[in-house]
Amino acid sequence: MNHTLRSLLTAAAFAAAALTLVGCASGDTSKAQGTWGTANVTGEPWLVLEADGSFNGSDGCNGIFGAYTMSGDTVTLGDMGSTLMFCEGVDTWLSDAATARIDDNTMTVMNADSQEIGTLERTK
């Protein structure tokens, strides 16, 4: 099986798992809903958080997707699926996201060790 087909099948499996997890989303997600970062700009990270508790976006190179929950000002990202492309010179920090804190129109993103790894501004 070639690398491209394997990547596509992996992404499809992750997408199916993410759709299953959406039913597990809880909390009022209205504060988080919307687009964070500038969507569809090559090399730039962005997230779209949906009302149903799902998210999709890009780490600047690979597409990412999954389910999230909201508690107060904190977004917790569940297991994240991703495509598996190689992009030279792109900082893919968003792929390490575990939680995020929302303060007005700024999302501060943290890794699993609760260390700040970046910020995204609300664009929609």
Backbone torsions as a table, in degrees:
resi	resn	phi	psi	omega
1	MET	NA	130.0	-177.3
2	ASN	-75.2	164.5	-174.7
3	HIS	-61.5	-41.3	-178.5
4	THR	-64.0	-45.8	179.4
5	LEU	-63.7	-41.6	178.7
6	ARG	-62.1	-41.9	178.3
7	SER	-62.8	-42.4	179.1
8	LEU	-64.6	-42.1	178.7
9	LEU	-65.8	-38.7	177.2
10	THR	-63.7	-45.3	178.9
11	ALA	-61.8	-40.3	178.7
12	ALA	-64.0	-39.5	178.4
13	ALA	-65.5	-42.4	177.2
14	PHE	-63.8	-39.9	179.7
15	ALA	-62.8	-41.8	178.1
16	ALA	-62.9	-41.3	178.5
17	ALA	-65.1	-40.1	179.7
18	ALA	-63.4	-41.0	178.8
19	LEU	-64.0	-35.3	177.0
20	THR	-66.2	-40.1	-178.3
21	LEU	-71.3	-22.8	-177.9
22	VAL	-56.1	-35.4	178.8
23	GLY	-64.8	-14.9	-179.4
24	CYS	-91.9	-6.2	-177.5
25	ALA	-63.9	143.2	-179.3
26	SER	-141.7	168.5	178.4
27	GLY	86.1	164.5	177.4
28	ASP	-78.5	112.6	-176.3
29	THR	-95.6	4.0	-173.0
30	SER	-59.2	-35.5	-179.6
31	LYS	-66.3	-29.0	-176.5
32	ALA	-92.1	-22.7	-173.6
33	GLN	-59.2	139.3	176.4
34	GLY	131.5	-169.1	-178.3
35	THR	-103.9	130.5	-179.6
36	TRP	-119.0	119.1	-172.6
37	GLY	89.5	174.4	-179.1
38	THR	-95.4	109.9	-174.9
39	ALA	-65.4	145.3	171.9
40	ASN	63.3	31.0	173.1
41	VAL	-107.0	118.2	-177.4
42	THR	-57.2	131.1	178.2
43	GLY	88.4	-7.4	-178.2
44	GLU	-111.1	133.2	178.0
45	PRO	-76.0	148.4	175.8
46	TRP	-160.7	156.4	177.2
47	LEU	-136.2	145.0	168.9
48	VAL	-119.6	118.3	177.7
49	LEU	-102.2	122.8	-174.9
50	GLU	-95.6	160.3	179.9
51	ALA	-62.8	-28.1	-177.5
52	ASP	-81.4	3.5	179.2
53	GLY	90.1	8.6	176.7
54	SER	-100.1	158.4	174.2
55	PHE	-137.7	155.7	171.7
56	ASN	-149.1	164.1	-180.0
57	GLY	168.2	-149.8	-179.7
58	SER	-149.7	145.2	174.3
59	ASP	-88.4	10.2	-176.5
60	GLY	104.5	-15.9	-179.8
61	CYS	-134.4	-55.8	-175.2
62	ASN	-103.7	145.2	172.0
63	GLY	-69.7	140.4	177.8
64	ILE	-128.2	153.8	-177.2
65	PHE	-162.1	160.8	178.7
66	GLY	164.9	-156.1	179.9
67	ALA	-125.8	152.5	179.7
68	TYR	-136.0	161.0	172.4
69	THR	-126.4	163.0	-177.6
70	MET	-131.6	133.7	174.6
71	SER	-138.9	110.2	-175.7
72	GLY	64.7	-121.6	179.0
73	ASP	-98.6	6.2	-173.8
74	THR	-108.2	127.9	174.3
75	VAL	-99.1	130.3	174.5
76	THR	-111.8	119.1	179.5
77	LEU	-87.0	127.2	177.7
78	GLY	-75.2	-165.2	177.3
79	ASP	-53.4	128.9	-176.0
80	MET	-103.3	127.3	172.5
81	GLY	-92.9	158.2	-176.1
82	SER	-155.7	150.7	167.0
83	THR	-74.4	171.2	-172.6
84	LEU	-127.3	53.7	179.5
85	MET	-91.4	156.7	174.8
86	PHE	-104.0	126.9	178.7
87	CYS	-128.4	110.2	-178.4
88	GLU	-69.3	134.4	175.0
89	GLY	79.9	9.8	179.9
90	VAL	-104.6	128.2	176.9
91	ASP	-83.6	108.1	-174.8
92	THR	-96.0	43.3	-176.9
93	TRP	-57.3	-32.2	-175.7
94	LEU	-64.8	-23.5	178.9
95	SER	-67.3	-14.2	177.7
96	ASP	-95.1	6.6	-176.5
97	ALA	-66.3	137.6	174.7
98	ALA	-122.3	-41.4	178.9
99	THR	-140.6	167.9	175.5
100	ALA	-150.0	148.1	176.7
101	ARG	-112.6	133.3	-179.2
102	ILE	-104.9	126.3	176.2
103	ASP	-130.1	102.3	-174.7
104	ASP	55.9	-112.4	-176.6
105	ASN	-106.3	21.0	178.1
106	THR	-121.9	130.1	174.7
107	MET	-107.3	116.8	176.3
108	THR	-96.5	120.9	-172.3
109	VAL	-100.7	133.3	179.4
110	MET	-119.5	153.0	175.4
111	ASN	-87.3	-173.6	-177.8
112	ALA	-65.1	-19.5	177.4
113	ASP	-93.1	12.7	-179.5
114	SER	62.4	25.0	175.6
115	GLN	-93.8	136.3	178.3
116	GLU	-66.1	129.4	179.9
117	ILE	-117.5	-10.1	177.9
118	GLY	168.7	175.6	177.1
119	THR	-133.2	153.5	174.8
120	LEU	-130.8	138.7	176.3
121	GLU	-96.7	143.2	177.5
122	ARG	-68.1	129.7	178.0
123	THR	-114.8	-14.5	176.0
124	LYS	-150.1	NA	NA
